[in-house]
Amino acid sequence: MFRVIHIFGHVAPCRLGRKPRIVINMSTAIGHRHLSSFVCILSLISLGACATTKEAAPAVTDVGTELRATATPIDGVRLQHLAARESTVTYVEGTHKGQTIAVTMTAAEDGAWKENYEGIRAMVMKEVDGQIVLLAEEDVAENVAITYDPPLMLLPKRVAMDEKVEGDSAMTVNHLKTGKNRDSGKCHYETRLLGMQKVQTPAGEFDAYIFETIRTIDLSLAKVKVTIQTAHVAGKGIVMTRVDRKTRAIGFINLSKSEAWHRASW
């Protein structure tokens, strides 16, 4: 997470051998009453809801063969396994780099499924008319919950090359524990199949469908963009994910962050 300190003024003291850090007074910069909401926006960055431009995003599969720009058409539900199970993932880039964490999929309300990345984040998904949609996301560490209305489509009913899925959704950002509203805005998303690729993960080698999703988000205190690349395996789900983030908050602060994980075990 970005540390909110001071913007005008001085260099903060630091330990010997460490680089000095600039202290930012965010209260002065944006006003006390907006500070809480601004911190919420920064928390949102760690969710994967804001990311870098498409051109700057490296390939999701750094370990694997070259991407093949062809793919056999397949039903979307085969590429996102919604059923009770446990697995692990290892983060290879970002704040949690080097950590292997437990991932659980459990049944939620109204036929939805909640995928929980222990101590980090969660996603609530559902199959609707053969489509896989995203209802909500949570950042456990930052106590931030996001809901989408209508839900974002993650995978269409039928997946094929040269077909782009796009749509718009209203976002509501709440405090995870209290439910208090923190912000709201709009999200435009586009998802397309890039092709197929053999990828190597700690869980094994797979012939995966490679997708790219771009979300463009307009919140009250920030303009954000996310590029998410995922590798899906039929009958199993996602085996690799990469998220590159970039946000421009209140007109003068630019923040970037990258994160990636590989499936470690099923």
DAGI-V148567 format. One record per backbone hydrogen bond with DSSP energy under -0.5 kcal/mol. CO is the residue of the C=O (numbers start at 1). NH is the residue of the N-H. If there is no record, write none. Layout:
((CO | NH) (CO | NH))
//
This chain:
((2 | 4) (3 | 5) (5 | 26) (7 | 9) (10 | 12) (10 | 23) (12 | 21) (15 | 18) (21 | 12) (24 | 26) (25 | 29) (26 | 30) (27 | 31) (31 | 34) (31 | 35) (32 | 35) (32 | 36) (34 | 38) (35 | 39) (36 | 40) (37 | 41) (38 | 42) (39 | 43) (40 | 44) (41 | 45) (42 | 46) (43 | 46) (44 | 47) (44 | 48) (44 | 49) (45 | 48) (51 | 245) (53 | 56) (53 | 57) (54 | 57) (56 | 58) (60 | 62) (62 | 64) (63 | 200) (67 | 69) (68 | 70) (68 | 196) (74 | 159) (75 | 78) (76 | 79) (76 | 80) (78 | 235) (80 | 82) (81 | 83) (85 | 105) (87 | 103) (88 | 264) (88 | 265) (89 | 101) (90 | 262) (91 | 98) (93 | 260) (94 | 97) (96 | 99) (99 | 91) (99 | 101) (101 | 89) (102 | 118) (103 | 87) (104 | 106) (104 | 116) (105 | 85) (106 | 114) (108 | 111) (109 | 112) (112 | 108) (113 | 115) (113 | 125) (114 | 106) (114 | 116) (115 | 117) (115 | 123) (116 | 104) (116 | 118) (117 | 120) (117 | 121) (120 | 140) (120 | 141) (121 | 117) (122 | 138) (123 | 115) (123 | 125) (124 | 135) (124 | 136) (125 | 113) (126 | 128) (126 | 133) (128 | 131) (131 | 128) (131 | 133) (132 | 154) (132 | 155) (133 | 126) (133 | 135) (134 | 152) (135 | 148) (136 | 124) (137 | 146) (138 | 122) (138 | 140) (139 | 143) (139 | 144) (140 | 143) (143 | 176) (144 | 139) (145 | 174) (146 | 137) (147 | 172) (149 | 170) (152 | 134) (152 | 154) (155 | 132) (157 | 76) (159 | 74) (160 | 163) (163 | 193) (165 | 191) (167 | 189) (169 | 187) (170 | 149) (171 | 185) (172 | 147) (172 | 174) (173 | 182) (173 | 183) (174 | 145) (175 | 179) (180 | 175) (183 | 173) (184 | 220) (185 | 171) (186 | 218) (187 | 169) (188 | 216) (189 | 167) (190 | 214) (191 | 165) (192 | 194) (192 | 212) (193 | 162) (195 | 210) (196 | 68) (197 | 199) (197 | 208) (198 | 65) (199 | 206) (201 | 204) (204 | 201) (206 | 199) (206 | 208) (208 | 197) (208 | 210) (209 | 211) (209 | 232) (210 | 194) (210 | 195) (211 | 230) (212 | 192) (213 | 228) (214 | 190) (215 | 217) (215 | 226) (216 | 188) (217 | 219) (217 | 224) (218 | 186) (221 | 250) (222 | 219) (222 | 224) (223 | 248) (224 | 217) (225 | 51) (225 | 246) (226 | 215) (226 | 228) (227 | 244) (228 | 213) (229 | 242) (230 | 211) (230 | 232) (231 | 239) (231 | 240) (232 | 209) (233 | 236) (233 | 237) (237 | 233) (239 | 263) (240 | 231) (241 | 261) (242 | 229) (243 | 259) (244 | 227) (245 | 257) (246 | 225) (247 | 249) (247 | 255) (248 | 223) (249 | 252) (249 | 253) (252 | 254) (253 | 249) (255 | 247) (257 | 245) (259 | 243) (260 | 92) (260 | 93) (261 | 241) (262 | 90) (263 | 203) (265 | 88))
//
